[in-house]
Amino acid sequence: MDATPATPYMLLLFGGKLAMPDPARQMVVVDDWLHLHASARVAGTPAACAWYRPVQSHADRSRAPPPPLHWCTALIRRLRQQLDRLLERKLAQPTLSISTDPIVEAITTLLSSERI
């Protein structure tokens, strides 16, 4: 049997449909079968979601409580939508360079923040 490691962000960004059946349980379900516990590593890290609100300094960011899971899920969904639109443009215009697009840079930064 072969297996390919995949991080939570990889699954959230490139997996199937996202759902939050019970936000109180801090659980995100990908494609109606894969349950991801949304620990601080997945949902509440500054790299993932803390930029949704103004922060005065880095010290303030480290003391701020993690954002609600439904906000993080909404941000991931929005990022996925933006990536889909960008890829549609790339398919329509094959010579279009997307390597420095802010969406690609944000996804690259997010995925680079995880270790396999």
Number of C-alpha atoms within 10 A of each C-alpha: 2 3 5 4 6 10 12 18 20 14 15 21 20 12 14 14 13 20 16 18 12 10 13 10 11 17 19 24 19 19 14 13 9 13 14 16 15 19 13 15 14 21 27 20 18 17 15 24 21 20 12 12 9 9 13 8 8 9 9 11 17 13 8 12 12 18 19 14 23 17 15 21 21 13 15 20 16 13 17 18 13 14 18 12 12 17 14 12 13 14 11 10 10 10 8 11 9 14 10 9 11 10 16 16 13 15 18 12 13 14 17 11 11 13 7 7
